[in-house]
């Protein structure tokens, strides 16, 4: 894991900083065509150094398994358990990728999440993990929290969130440059997508 400040000496952001919530990875791992393609593009931009991607360690619990690859038949309970273990390891390895910054849920994150819930739950009630994602994005000074959870989008523009934009996944920083994600066959796929030759996923 690498932690990059992302600020120049004059205080301007060199690259956008994006916190990707679990639903983005669920789309990637779950073979959701359009949503998965967007996730691929964002992660390739991160690998190319065009954007910084932040994730909370919550993602390790929320993405604890990956659906089996199409065409595979699980014929026994033992095979099911073995396949689940391999998938879980692949997910854990994926979130150790150098182009991701993984943040722990520490007391500072918990306290900020508690205050956000107290201030904003009247607008939309959210599960505790959603407040923790918001707190992570704020503490990491992210430009965006990207999620497919439409309830969280209702908080976009709230003063308590400062300049953080809470939006569906997209690539607003893309100025038409060709990314590896735009070239068919270049990307090493995420766990559970196509053929993965090792448990460590490279992008």
C-alpha positions in Angstrom: 0.0 0.0 0.0 1.2 3.5 -0.8 -0.1 6.7 0.7 0.4 9.7 -1.6 -0.4 13.1 -0.3 -1.6 14.3 -3.7 -1.0 18.0 -3.1 1.5 20.3 -4.8 3.4 23.0 -2.9 0.8 25.6 -3.9 -2.0 23.4 -2.4 -3.5 22.3 -5.7 -4.4 18.7 -6.2 -2.1 17.0 -8.7 -4.5 14.1 -9.3 -8.1 13.6 -8.3 -8.5 11.4 -5.2 -11.4 9.0 -5.3 -12.8 6.8 -2.5 -14.4 3.7 -4.1 -17.1 2.2 -1.9 -17.8 -1.6 -1.9 -20.7 -1.5 -4.4 -18.2 -0.5 -7.1 -16.1 -3.6 -6.5 -19.2 -5.8 -6.2 -20.1 -4.6 -9.7 -16.6 -5.4 -10.9 -16.4 -8.9 -9.3 -20.1 -9.6 -10.1 -19.7 -9.4 -13.9 -22.1 -6.4 -14.2 -21.2 -5.3 -17.7 -21.6 -1.5 -17.7 -20.9 -0.9 -14.0 -17.9 -3.3 -14.2 -16.5 -1.5 -17.2 -16.6 1.8 -15.4 -14.8 0.2 -12.4 -12.2 -1.3 -14.8 -11.6 2.2 -16.2 -11.2 3.9 -12.8 -8.7 1.2 -11.6 -6.7 1.4 -14.8 -6.5 5.2 -14.4 -5.2 4.5 -10.9 -2.6 2.0 -12.2 -1.5 4.6 -14.7 -1.2 7.3 -12.1 -4.0 9.5 -13.4 -6.1 9.2 -10.2 -5.6 8.1 -6.6 -8.0 5.4 -5.4 -8.7 5.1 -1.7 -10.6 2.2 -0.1 -11.7 1.5 3.5 -10.7 -1.8 5.1 -14.4 -2.4 5.4 -14.2 -3.6 1.8 -12.5 -6.8 3.0 -15.6 -7.7 4.9 -18.1 -6.5 2.4 -16.4 -8.2 -0.6 -15.7 -11.4 1.3 -16.4 -13.6 -1.7 -16.5 -13.6 -5.4 -19.0 -15.4 -7.6 -17.6 -18.5 -9.4 -16.6 -18.1 -13.0 -19.3 -18.9 -15.6 -19.3 -22.5 -16.7 -17.7 -23.9 -13.5 -19.8 -26.7 -11.9 -19.5 -27.1 -8.1 -20.3 -30.8 -7.5 -19.9 -31.2 -3.8 -19.9 -29.2 -0.5 -16.2 -29.7 -0.2 -15.7 -28.1 -3.7 -17.9 -25.2 -2.7 -15.9 -24.5 0.4 -12.6 -24.8 -1.4 -13.8 -22.4 -4.2 -15.0 -19.9 -1.6 -11.6 -20.0 0.2 -9.7 -19.4 -3.1 -12.0 -16.6 -4.0 -11.6 -14.9 -0.6 -7.8 -15.1 -0.9 -8.0 -13.6 -4.4 -10.1 -10.7 -3.0 -7.7 -10.1 -0.1 -4.7 -10.1 -2.6 -6.5 -7.7 -4.9 -6.9 -5.1 -2.1 -3.2 -5.3 -1.5 -2.5 -3.8 -5.0 0.0 -1.0 -5.1 -2.5 1.3 -6.9 -4.9 1.2 -4.0 -4.6 3.1 -0.7 -6.3 1.1 2.0 -7.4 2.9 5.2 -8.1 1.3 8.5 -11.3 2.0 10.5 -9.7 3.7 13.5 -11.2 5.7 16.4 -10.9 9.0 14.4 -12.9 7.4 11.6 -15.5 6.1 14.0 -15.9 9.4 15.8 -16.3 11.3 12.5 -18.8 8.8 11.3 -20.8 9.2 14.5 -20.9 12.9 14.1 -21.9 12.7 10.4 -24.7 10.3 11.4 -25.9 12.7 14.1 -25.9 15.7 11.6 -27.2 14.0 8.5 -29.4 11.0 9.4 -32.4 13.3 9.3 -31.8 13.7 5.5 -31.4 9.9 4.8 -31.0 7.0 7.3 -28.0 4.9 6.4 -26.4 1.8 7.8 -23.3 2.3 10.0 -20.9 1.2 7.3 -22.1 4.0 5.0 -21.2 6.6 7.6 -17.8 5.0 7.9 -17.2 5.2 4.2 -18.1 8.9 4.2 -15.8 9.5 7.2 -13.0 7.7 5.4 -13.4 9.8 2.3 -13.4 13.0 4.3 -10.4 12.1 6.4 -8.4 11.2 3.3 -9.4 14.5 1.7 -11.0 12.8 -1.3 -12.5 14.7 -4.1 -15.1 12.0 -4.7 -16.9 9.2 -2.8 -18.2 6.9 -5.6 -20.9 4.5 -4.9 -23.9 2.8 -6.5 -25.9 3.3 -3.3 -28.5 5.9 -4.4 -29.4 6.7 -0.8 -25.9 8.0 -0.1 -26.1 10.2 -3.2 -28.8 12.2 -1.4 -26.1 13.6 0.8 -24.2 15.2 -2.0 -23.8 18.9 -1.5 -24.4 18.9 2.2 -22.2 21.5 4.0 -21.0 18.8 6.5 -19.2 17.1 3.6 -17.3 20.1 2.5 -16.0 19.7 -1.1 -16.5 16.0 -1.1 -18.7 14.9 -4.1 -20.9 11.8 -3.4 -21.6 10.5 -6.9 -22.1 7.3 -9.0 -18.9 5.9 -10.4 -17.6 7.8 -13.4 -14.3 9.2 -14.8 -14.8 13.0 -14.7 -11.0 13.5 -14.8 -10.8 11.8 -18.2 -10.1 14.4 -20.9 -10.4 12.0 -23.8 -6.9 10.4 -23.3 -6.7 6.7 -24.2 -6.5 4.6 -21.1 -5.4 0.9 -21.0 -9.0 0.2 -20.0 -10.1 1.4 -23.5 -7.9 -1.2 -25.2 -9.5 -4.6 -25.4 -7.4 -7.5 -24.1 -4.8 -5.3 -22.3 -6.3 -5.5 -18.8 -5.6 -8.4 -16.4 -9.1 -9.1 -15.1 -10.3 -8.9 -11.5 -10.8 -12.0 -9.4 -13.7 -14.1 -10.7 -13.7 -12.4 -14.1 -12.4 -14.6 -16.9 -9.3 -16.7 -16.2 -7.1 -15.7 -13.3 -3.7 -17.5 -13.3 -2.6 -16.5 -9.8 -4.2 -15.2 -6.7 -2.6 -11.8 -7.1 -4.4 -9.7 -9.6 -2.3 -7.3 -11.6 -3.6 -4.3 -13.5 
